[in-house]
Structure formats: structure tokens, C-alpha cells
Amino acid sequence: MKMLKVCLRAIVALITAALIVQWIVPYPSANTVEAPATCGPHCIRYDVVVIGSEIQGVLLARAAMKQGLEVIILDPRSKPGGELTVGQMHFLDEPNDKNKKSLVQGDIKELFDGFKNRSIRKASEFNRYYEKMIKNIPIQSGIEIQSVKTINAKKEKSLQSMTYRSKDGRKHEIQARYWVENTDFNALTGKLDLKRIPGMESLYSGTGHEPDYMAATLMLRFKKVDWRKLHQTVLEDYPLTNVKKKYGPNTYVDWNIATGFSNIMGKYKSRDPQLVLRGMNTLDQRHGEVIMNALLIYDVNPADSRSVDTAIRKAAAEAPYVLDYMRANIPGFAKAELNGYPEYLYIRDFNRFETEYVLQYEDVKNGRMFWDNVSIGGYPIDLQATRHIAKGIGFGKTDRYGMPLRSFMLKTYDNVLVTGKNVGASIKAYGSARIMPNTALAAQTMGIMIGREKDKMLKDLSQADFRRIHAYLKKDYGIVLAP
């Protein structure tokens, strides 16, 4: 009996000890990512780390969080929002197929629906949409990436950990299953060993040119514009053949947008050789307020804050002269005034690096569909000006085409994705692929897949997997991507 009591006490002690250990060190959750040897004892682990706060990466993070994943946005800029809110790029381009049917899908459709029904036109309304999309997503602004650590994984490298400094000067180390480049200046990919996709310089004759990029823009805001007069004046000059002859090709005005007027705008002489005024892409924001995408700025390096600050300063100094010119030459602008300036630029183009598949001009032009579509794109192939291609260049309209997952996965890393303007596309294909709704849908789709495809890395998904994925994307999210 005494021996039995001793044994029972021992069993109870063992059970109690096991329960205490389980309470102190809980079992890993489904979201826990094991730390590699390169991640220190204070390393924080996530499922997804998004670098930058452009709307595309926000939609990816939002979709992943809805699947229960641990996500964080680390933004090197001092303020979140990127081109959409801080740069105030509010003249939205919409992809359509050859039958003029809109191709906008996913969460970005809410923005475009509001844009078209005039409920999202002013900066405050764009801000509300952005704030709704980023709500509850953890974000740190003003961070600086210090270093990254990679390991060899199978045939490729794997990005395992990152050290960054937060705005308060503290140093942090983090680890993730997936990393996402979501800036317009290669904050993450610029620190990796990657091969650059040739840019605008590849369109010149000859070889050996330095990298070249499309011009940036400072959006110009005006108030006290008489949009009715602008619209009526152009109507009185119809038919379109006469409008084109008088104002220039692609001149068009309705109750929402005004484009073209290159015969007038092209005669403007800027006071700084870094600046040039092109045809006016102008949006009516209601109550006499408009915003215009027309003042191009050459040679801006978005990875250099001094280059960006200088460009903003120069463009703002030029703006009063642009105003005077438009007052004298553009109908409806006789009493216009400047209405403040965005805090950031619209960056069209910077370095892009090789992905598993680089989307080609022929893919876009011929409407190719892919087994691993994550977006359906469609937009004219439009490349804006550089110093060497002063008026930009176009390569025609497109019908709908597929954008494969492989064009958003870095070629030499198994866990680094790219979004937005980082899409893997040749420069001609990029002229169409680059617009926001094309890449926003891809980002949201990838966020959903990261959350739902937990048993495989995205790079290991097969054609059979994608038949299943496309089926649930259509059924559960209303996103139609099947070839």
C-alpha cells in the first residue's frame, strides 16, 4: 500500500509538471513560423512582412490577415499612403477589354466604383478609402532597413531575417515566411542579389546605355475652375476632327475628365530644364476643384530623399507659372488658383528585377492567359517621357490578358514577392501592366493564397492546384481569373 501511494504521488507530480510546462510554453499556433539559426533570441516572427505602404501591398496584407495570419507593414516613408494618398495620384486609369468592359476586380473595385460615381474625388475621400483598407493592420512608418540575412534553400535562396531601425532609433530583428516588396524605390529588393530587368534605355538604338526611367510627376491642384465652360468650349469646336486639329490628338472633355490639349500645353516653356509640361490629364473633383497629372520631372531617383525633395521643390516653384499660362490659354481656367501641393510624387518607373516569369510585350499584345493567373490586366501600352524619348511612346491598345503569379515572385528567392510597379515585366509589357488595378488585384489574390495555401510555398503550386485555387477565388471572392 505504501509503495502504491508513492507511485500515485509520482504520477500526479509528472502530470502537474507537464501541465505547468504546457502553460508556460504553449504549443505553436498555426501562424507560428520556426526561427532559423540566423534569427536571434529577441527576433519577432510573422507570416507576412510587407515593406512599404502602397495600396497594392495593403490589399495583400489585408487579405492575409483575413485568413488569420500574423502580418505587419514596415514603411520606410514617414507617412503611409504612397502614390494614392501622399502623392495624390487621383487621375485613375481603368483597364478594359476590347469590348470596353471593365476588368477591375477585388477590393480595388470599391475605389473605382466611387471614382466613377463621383463619391471619391477629393483627397479626403481617397484617404477614407485607404484608411478603410489599412484599418487594423499593424504598421510602423519611418523605418530604415539595416541588413538582411539569407540562406540557401533547395535550388534558391530564402530570405530569413531582417534587421531594421524604427523611427525612435531602436533596433529590431524580424523573421517571416513571406516578404513583400511594396515600395516604389526598391527598399527591400535593392538589398538583395538580383538581376535588373532592362528599362526605358532598351528602347534606344544601340547598346551600353545607362538605366533610364519614365519621368515622375508632381500632381497640380487648382480651385475656382469653371469646368462647365471648359466642357462647353470644346463641344462647340466639334466635330472631333476639328477638336484634334485645334487642340491636339486625344483631346477630350466630359463631366469628369479632360485630356489632351497638347497643341497648347506643348508650347509652355518651363524655367527649369528638369521639368516639362505635357498634355493635361485633369480630373474634376467637384465644386471648382481639379487635379492635373501633367508636370513631368526628369531624373528623379525615388531611393534618394534629396532627389525627391529637390524635384518637389522645383515643381512647386514652377506651378505658379503653369497657372498663369493655363489662365491665359485653357478655357475655364481664367480665374483658377493653386490649391496646395501633394507631399510626395507620382513615381511611374524605377528598377524592376527578374521574376520567375517576365511578362513580355507579345503576352500583353496577344492577350495570353496563364495557368497561374493572379490578375487579369488590360490597358494601352503607354510609356511616358524620358529625356531621350521626349514625348513618350505607345505601342497600341490591348485586350484582356493574364498576369501570372510567376511575374510577382523573385527568380532567385523562394519567399520574396513583389507588388505594384515592381511587377516582373519587360519595358513594353510594363507600359500596360503597371497601372494600379492590374497589380492591386494580383496583390490581393496573393494575400488570399498565402493564407489558404498553408501546406505549400507559392512557388511549389502546380497547375492542378491553380484549377482549385481559381475555383475558390470565383466562388468565395467573386474574382474570376481562370484562363
Salt bridges, closest charged atoms under 4 A:
GLU83 OE1 - LYS421 NZ 2.15
GLU94 OE2 - LYS116 NZ 2.97
ASP97 OD2 - ARG400 NH2 2.92
ASP107 OD2 - ARG62 NH1 2.74
GLU110 OE2 - LYS132 NZ 2.96
ASP113 OD2 - LYS109 NZ 3.00
GLU125 OE2 - ARG286 NH2 2.42
GLU156 OE2 - LYS459 NZ 2.84
GLU173 OE2 - LYS149 NZ 3.94
ASP184 OD1 - ARG77 NH2 3.55
ASP193 OD2 - LYS157 NZ 3.46
GLU201 OE2 - ARG196 NH1 2.80
ASP237 OD2 - LYS246 NZ 3.26
ASP272 OD2 - LYS314 NZ 3.43
ASP284 OD2 - ARG118 NH2 3.15
GLU289 OE1 - LYS122 NZ 3.20
ASP299 OD2 - ARG387 NE 2.43
ASP304 OD1 - ARG306 NE 3.66
GLU318 OE2 - ARG271 NH1 3.80
GLU337 OE1 - LYS223 NZ 3.96
GLU337 OE2 - LYS224 NZ 3.03
GLU343 OE2 - LYS79 NZ 2.79
GLU354 OE2 - LYS195 NZ 3.86
GLU354 OE1 - LYS411 NZ 3.74
GLU356 OE2 - LYS459 NZ 2.92
ASP363 OD1 - ARG368 NH1 3.34
ASP372 OD2 - ARG406 NE 2.74
ASP382 OD2 - ARG434 NH2 3.32
GLU453 OE2 - ARG468 NH1 2.87
ASP460 OD2 - LYS154 NZ 3.90
ASP465 OD2 - LYS456 NZ 2.70
ASP465 OD1 - ARG468 NH2 3.23
ASP476 OD2 - ARG452 NH1 2.87
ASP476 OD1 - LYS475 NZ 3.48
